[in-house]
Amino acid sequence: MKILRYLIQKEFIQILRNKALLPMMTILPIVQLILLSTAASNEVKNVDIVIVDLDQTESSRLLKRKIIANNRFSLIANPFSTKEANQFLQANKADIALVIPNDFEKDFLRREKPSLQIIANAINGQQATVGSGYLSNIIYSFNENLIQEYIYLQALNKKQKENPIQIVPRNWYNEELKYTHFMAPGILAELTALLTIVLSAMNIVREREIGTIEQINVTPIKKWQFILGKLIPFLCVGIVLLVVGILTSKIVFDIPIVGNVGLLFGYAIINLIAVLGLGLLISNFANTQQQAIFVAFFFILIFILMCGLFTPIDSMPKWAQYFTIPNPLAQFVSVSRKILMKGSTIWDIRFEIFYTIILAIVFNSLAIWSYKKQE
């Protein structure tokens, strides 16, 4: 244990001497967390729309006013034909075209289920999908209002009272639907894991480049002591990053902290041990810091794209969903959101804990096995 203590002490001295590390632990995660949580949004706020009103009735004009009143849509033009609307889409001047057909109001009053046509510019798939969803919700709400007015008029004619069914939605865990409350916990977990994996990936390579690794190799230090001596200091760095991230998220975005923060830190320690093991494994095989960074970013890109931060895991192909299981970042993002937003208990995150423990054992075992003490 004395040898291990000296190794940890050496690592902390090297970390504190590194002038670039302190900004990476404080300023960098704060700036990234604020920028990414604010800018990385799947919300679509400005949808350019053209409306072709072939009916020209009170109902069609009412629908147009309802769409224009929504702050997510900007009315570009009112063309007189579908062909003209298509020209706006082809010129990339509009994202969506809505076509209100002839006899729209008449078909509704006859209960013949009138149809509306939504033409979306699907070059930007997200803009088209989300924008069409917003528009469909407005049309659905407009349809419900017309039905209620129609029922009310019938009730007056028949001199009877009718109570149409009302739907009252309730949003759990994020009642105000603030996107920053959803993104900040995930980005918090992402930054904590990714910064530690980059730092650990460059660690052994840096010692190899400056020549200090040779002095360690001639000592009776065992391989597991060497790896553990590298892991513990950077584990502390990761915890500091997590503390800075949580404080920043609470102060800037006022994210909800419903669950047990101690449980989050307990899981974070397991997760950081796993990603640090991967970083040290990469460092064992790299000859220069540039190589270590390139290999680390290869894994980082895969981890980010398949962690569920920007794309829901359930929306991925089945084979891709299986690949998220050995992704420590996916487990960290899931746990962070569950604990902070839902107040999940240790039983609710038992599978994430189990998978992460397996990853920590595998990565660190490979790091110890692949470290070549004698050169």
Summary of the structure (lengths in Angstrom):
residues: 375
radius of gyration: 28.4
end to end distance: 25.1
largest distance: 99.2
contacts: 1150
relative contact order: 0.11
helix: 67%
strand: 6%
